[in-house]
Amino acid sequence: MERLPVTIELNVISIIVSTPLGIGIGVWAALKKNKPTDTIISTLIMVFISVPSFVLISFMLLWFTYYNDWLPQAWPSAIAIAADPSLFFRGLVIPVLALSFGSIAGFGRYTRAELCEVMNSEFLLLARTKGLTKGQSILSHALRNSMVPIVPMIIGQFISIMSGSMVLEQLYSIPGTGQLFVTALNSRDYAVVMVDMAMYTIIGLFATLLVDLSYGVVDPRIRMGQR
C-alpha cells in the first residue's frame, strides 16, 4: 500500500502524456496518407512499438544522466525532493518518456488505421456531397466514429503500461510495486509475490469491466440496441 501510489502516479502521468500525442500523430498520419509524412510516422511507430521500455530507459539513462548530467541518475528520495522540489519533476522525465513512447506508437497506429477506414466509408462521401468541407466532415463525422475503438483502448493500455513498469522501476530505483515484485521474486519471498500478482489481477479485472462499460458510453448504437 505504501508503494502502490508511486506506481499509479507514474502510469497515470504516462497515459495523460501519451494519449493526446498518440491520437494527434495518428490523425496527422491519416490526413497525410501515402505521403512522405505518413511513411516517416509509420516507420517510427513500428520502431517504438518493437523496442521495449527498459531498452529505451537504458539509452536515456546513458544520454541524459551519465553523458550530459541533465537529469537525476535515479528516482530522487523524499529528503532530496524536500530540499529541491524541482527534482520531483526532473525525476519523472526519464520513466514517463520510457513508458510513453510505446503507448504513443500504439495509439498512433490504431488511430491512423481507424481514421483511414472511416474516411473511405460511404457515409463520409455522402457528407461531402451535401456540402461539408473536408475539415468539417473529418471533425464532425470521421474523427468521432474512429474514436469508438480507441477510447476503450486507453483503459487497456493502462494495464499494459503497469506490467511494463516492473523492470523500469528496478532500473531507475523507483519505490513502486514493480520494484517490490522483482525484489521479492529475486529473494524468493513468495508471499509478497502472490500479493503483488493478486493486486495486478484485480486491477486488470476492473479495467476489463470499465472497457466493457465504456463501449455503451462511446458508441450510441450499443445503447440503442439495449433499448
Salt bridges, closest charged atoms under 4 A:
ASP38 OD1 - ARG112 NE 2.75
ASP219 OD1 - ARG221 NE 3.03
